[in-house]
Amino acid sequence: MQDSEVPFIERIYDEAKGLLVEARDYMQTLAPAERATMTPLENLQSISEGLRLTTRLTEVMAWAMTHKAAQSGEITREEAIQPNRRLGGQSICLEELEPTAFELPPRLASLLRRSLGLYQRTLRLDRLIAGEEMQFGSFNICLAASEGAKNQQPQNAPQLVLA
């Protein structure tokens, strides 16, 4: 692991840990009272978004702990970027509640917004460390090679997608 990656991983770990504590406090204190005033459907949606929040944060924490282990020499960098140790849950964690569904309680909405930003930053770093993304200044270029793209382009030509 490169030395320049270490501060990013520590900041991600610290931010995720702080958000986890804040989410726990919210779920234990404010959330029950807020849910008591909601319709059954809103209550279900609120609980669902709370689960999305905790999924994002636990995925980021697991990822950060893996890279802290690589940093300390407990595992190799190659082990840290194996598919089973990469940032998971993208189908759940990158999804957002439709704005027209219902208005989330402000504290939950804030936690969801911040957790999504943290998850997205971690995903970019995950891709960068795994060599899937190259960074040039303020632009990120993802090298994407899907099964369908392989049939459409020459084998050695990477497909570039601006992220």
VENDA-V550332 format. One record per helix or strand. SS is the DSSP state (hx for helix, st for strand). FROM is the first residue (numbers start at 1). LEN is the number of residues. If there is no record, write none. Layout:
# VENDA-V550332
[[SS FROM LEN] [SS FROM LEN]]
This chain:
# VENDA-V550332
[[hx 3 34] [hx 40 32] [hx 77 4] [hx 83 3] [hx 90 4] [hx 106 24] [st 133 4] [st 139 6] [hx 147 6] [st 159 4]]
